Amino acid sequence: MFAWIRELTGQERKTLIATYGGWSVDAFDFMIYTFVIPTLIVAWGMTKGEAGMIATSALLMSALGGWMAGALSDRFGRVRMLQITIAWFAFFTFLCGFTGSFTELLIVRSLQGLGFGGEWAVGSVMIGEIIRAGTPRPRAAASPSRTGPVLEPSVITAISPSPSTSAQSGP
């Protein structure tokens, strides 16, 4: 299934790992939001529309982030912009944990979307430019979308307390 990875050179493999790592964290974050939102709706008294607005704003800003990172990567280099977009995304993901209201989370998730879109745009171009023609570029570019939907719910289930443990941990 993954035998094609052995066909890659060292540089191609490093590129795949760097882009895959960024994309996987992006996908993981997006899935985490879907698991956390019911709790936020109750805790903050948000409406379902407001919850949807937060997710939508991140995705809309990702389009802008992809466009901006693409233009900037032509000027400053793809590797540098991939590093910046991953740092940007990580910083605003971290800040999401400290928000205390709908408005704060909306702003932080929107800014996070810039990094999200930048990672996808720059990473996919790097895959196309660095991995040689004749090697499995489509597999490399599609790898995160194959594994993400399986891994994220599994990790969430593994780290979440079981209902019986939650009920027993009360006062």
C-alpha positions as CSV (number, residue, x, y, z in Angstrom):
1,M,0.0,0.0,0.0
2,F,2.8,2.4,0.8
3,A,5.5,0.8,-1.3
4,W,5.5,3.9,-3.5
5,I,7.1,6.0,-0.8
6,R,10.3,4.0,-1.2
7,E,10.5,5.3,-4.8
8,L,10.9,8.8,-3.6
9,T,14.3,10.5,-3.1
10,G,15.3,11.9,0.3
11,Q,14.3,15.4,-0.7
12,E,11.0,14.2,-2.1
13,R,10.3,12.2,1.1
14,K,11.1,15.2,3.3
15,T,8.8,17.3,1.3
16,L,6.0,14.7,1.6
17,I,6.5,14.4,5.3
18,A,6.5,18.2,5.9
19,T,3.4,18.8,3.8
20,Y,1.6,15.7,5.1
21,G,2.4,16.8,8.7
22,G,0.9,20.3,8.2
23,W,-2.1,18.9,6.3
24,S,-2.8,16.3,8.9
25,V,-2.8,18.8,11.7
26,D,-5.1,21.0,9.7
27,A,-7.5,18.2,9.1
28,F,-7.2,17.1,12.7
29,D,-8.1,20.6,14.0
30,F,-11.1,20.8,11.7
31,M,-12.4,17.5,13.0
32,I,-11.8,18.5,16.6
33,Y,-14.0,21.5,16.1
34,T,-16.9,19.3,15.1
35,F,-16.5,17.3,18.3
36,V,-16.1,20.4,20.5
37,I,-18.9,22.6,19.1
38,P,-21.8,20.9,20.9
39,T,-20.1,21.7,24.2
40,L,-19.5,25.3,23.2
41,I,-23.1,25.7,22.1
42,V,-24.2,24.7,25.6
43,A,-21.4,26.5,27.6
44,W,-21.6,29.8,25.7
45,G,-25.2,29.7,24.7
46,M,-24.3,29.9,21.0
47,T,-26.9,29.2,18.3
48,K,-26.2,26.6,15.6
49,G,-26.0,29.4,13.2
50,E,-23.2,31.0,15.1
51,A,-21.4,27.7,15.4
52,G,-21.7,27.3,11.6
53,M,-20.5,30.9,11.1
54,I,-17.2,30.0,13.0
55,A,-16.5,27.0,10.7
56,T,-17.5,28.9,7.6
57,S,-15.3,31.9,8.4
58,A,-12.3,29.7,8.8
59,L,-12.9,28.1,5.5
60,L,-13.6,31.4,3.7
61,M,-10.4,32.9,5.2
62,S,-8.5,29.8,4.1
63,A,-9.2,30.8,0.5
64,L,-7.7,34.2,1.1
65,G,-4.8,32.5,3.0
66,G,-4.1,30.2,0.1
67,W,-4.1,33.1,-2.4
68,M,-1.8,35.2,-0.2
69,A,0.6,32.4,0.7
70,G,0.8,31.4,-3.0
71,A,1.7,34.9,-4.0
72,L,4.2,35.4,-1.2
73,S,5.8,32.0,-1.8
74,D,6.7,33.1,-5.3
75,R,8.6,36.0,-3.7
76,F,10.0,34.4,-0.5
77,G,10.2,30.7,-1.4
78,R,7.8,27.8,-0.8
79,V,9.7,26.3,2.1
80,R,9.8,29.6,4.0
81,M,6.1,30.2,3.4
82,L,5.2,26.6,4.4
83,Q,7.1,27.2,7.7
84,I,5.3,30.5,8.2
85,T,1.9,29.2,7.5
86,I,2.4,26.2,9.8
87,A,3.6,28.5,12.6
88,W,0.6,30.9,11.9
89,F,-1.8,28.1,12.0
90,A,-0.3,26.6,15.2
91,F,-0.3,29.9,17.0
92,F,-3.9,30.7,16.3
93,T,-4.9,27.1,17.1
94,F,-3.2,27.6,20.4
95,L,-5.1,30.8,21.0
96,C,-8.4,29.1,20.3
97,G,-8.0,27.3,23.6
98,F,-8.0,30.6,25.5
99,T,-11.1,32.2,23.9
100,G,-14.1,32.7,26.1
101,S,-16.9,33.8,23.8
102,F,-18.3,33.4,20.4
103,T,-16.8,36.7,19.1
104,E,-13.3,35.8,20.3
105,L,-13.4,32.3,18.8
106,L,-14.8,33.7,15.5
107,I,-11.9,36.2,15.2
108,V,-9.2,33.6,16.2
109,R,-10.6,30.9,13.9
110,S,-10.8,33.3,11.0
111,L,-7.2,34.3,11.5
112,Q,-6.3,30.6,11.8
113,G,-8.0,30.0,8.4
114,L,-5.3,32.1,6.8
115,G,-2.7,29.6,7.9
116,F,-4.9,26.7,7.0
117,G,-5.3,27.8,3.4
118,G,-1.7,28.8,3.1
119,E,-0.5,25.3,4.2
120,W,-2.7,23.6,1.6
121,A,-1.8,25.9,-1.2
122,V,1.9,26.0,-0.7
123,G,2.2,22.3,0.2
124,S,0.3,21.1,-2.8
125,V,2.5,23.2,-5.1
126,M,5.6,21.9,-3.4
127,I,4.5,18.4,-4.0
128,G,3.9,19.1,-7.6
129,E,7.2,20.8,-8.1
130,I,9.5,18.6,-6.0
131,I,8.2,15.1,-6.5
132,R,9.3,13.9,-9.9
133,A,7.0,13.2,-12.8
134,G,6.6,9.4,-13.2
135,T,6.4,8.9,-9.4
136,P,3.0,8.7,-7.6
137,R,2.4,12.5,-7.1
138,P,-1.4,12.0,-6.9
139,R,-0.9,9.5,-4.1
140,A,1.3,11.9,-2.2
141,A,-1.1,14.8,-2.6
142,A,-4.1,12.7,-1.5
143,S,-2.5,10.9,1.5
144,P,-3.9,13.2,4.2
145,S,-7.5,13.0,2.9
146,R,-7.2,9.2,3.0
147,T,-6.0,8.8,6.5
148,G,-7.5,11.8,8.3
149,P,-11.1,10.7,8.5
150,V,-10.0,7.4,10.1
151,L,-7.4,8.7,12.5
152,E,-9.1,11.8,14.0
153,P,-12.2,10.1,15.4
154,S,-10.0,7.3,16.7
155,V,-7.7,9.7,18.6
156,I,-10.7,11.7,20.0
157,T,-12.3,8.4,21.2
158,A,-9.0,7.3,22.8
159,I,-8.4,10.5,24.7
160,S,-12.0,11.2,25.7
161,P,-13.3,10.0,29.1
162,S,-15.8,7.2,28.9
163,P,-19.3,8.1,30.0
164,S,-19.0,5.9,33.1
165,T,-15.8,7.6,34.0
166,S,-17.3,11.1,33.5
167,A,-20.3,10.2,35.6
168,Q,-18.1,8.9,38.5
169,S,-15.8,11.9,38.5
170,G,-18.5,14.3,39.8
171,P,-18.4,16.0,43.2
